[in-house]
């Protein structure tokens, strides 16, 4: 058996002998069963963008479902009217960039 030596004192053996505890994250309890197409730790910017869009999607859906005006949505979600307009613009501009199935996964966790 060949061992790998990276010059690290006490390092004898390959990486398969290292202990790795799969603790998952807020999306999934285990990395091996995670529904995301990539790990949130591999691309934090992508993860934050998807998470923000999922929150925006909840606001947009509530506005459509309950037929809320901008002012009513602001009161319901305890944000300013300006924030509702930002959500509407952000959702409209970014809706084409991200797969809707991915947003559904995030929406379920938000």
N, C-alpha and C positions, 0 to 999 in steps of 0.2 A: 504494500500500500504506500502510495506517495503522500507525503505531507506537504502542506504549504507553509512556507516560512516567510513572513513579511517583515522580519526583523523585530517583531514584537516579543518582548521577554515573556515567556510562559505560553507562547502561542504554538501549540503543537496540534496539527490536524486541520481538517477542512472546515468550512463554515457549517456543514451539516450537523456538527456536534455542538453548535452554539444553541443556547436556550432562547427560544422566541415564544413569547406569550401573546397570543392573538386576542387582544382585548377589544378590538373593533373601535367604533366611535358612536356618535349620536345617530348616525344613519343606520348602522347595522351592528349587531352584537359580535359579529365575527367578520374578519376580512374575506374569508373564503365564501361567505354567502351574501356579500354586499351587492346590492342591485345597481350601484353606480358603474358607469363605464370606465372610470379611473378613480384612483384613490384621492381623497380630499387633501392628503398630505403631499401628494405628488404635484398638484397644481392648486395651491390655495386661492389664487385669483379666480380661476374657473369656478371653484366651489363657492366662493363668496358671491360671485355674480349669479350663479344658479339659485342660491339660497335667497338672495334679494329679489330675483324675478319671481320665485315661488311665492314669496310674501306679497309681492305686487299682484300676482295672479289671484290670490285670495281676495284682495280688496276689489279688483276688477270684477270678479265673479259675484261677489256680494252686491256690488253696485248694480250689476245686470239682473241678478236674481230678484233682489228686493226693490228694484227700480228706484235706487237712491240717487239723489242729486249730489253734487260735489260737497255741498255744505252738510248734508245729512251723513254722507260717508265720513267726513272729517269728524263729526261728533261721534259716530258709531265706533270708529277706530282710534279715537282720542289723539288725532293729529291735526295739523293745520290744513286749511284749504289749499295752501300752496303745496304742501306735501302730497295731497291727492292729485294735484295737477302734475307734479313731478312723477308720481307713480304711473299716471296715465301716459305721459310722454315716454318714460323709460320702458314701459311695457310695449308700447307701440313700436318704438325704435329697435328694441332688442328681441322682439318675438320671433324674428326670422333666423336669428343666430343660433338658437338652442333648440334641440329636439324636444318637442312637447312631451314625449314619454319621460325624458329626464326631469322636466319640470314637475310632472306628476309625482315622481319619487320624492322630490324635495318638498312638494306641497303636503305630502302625507306626514312629513316630519316637522313641519313648521308649526 
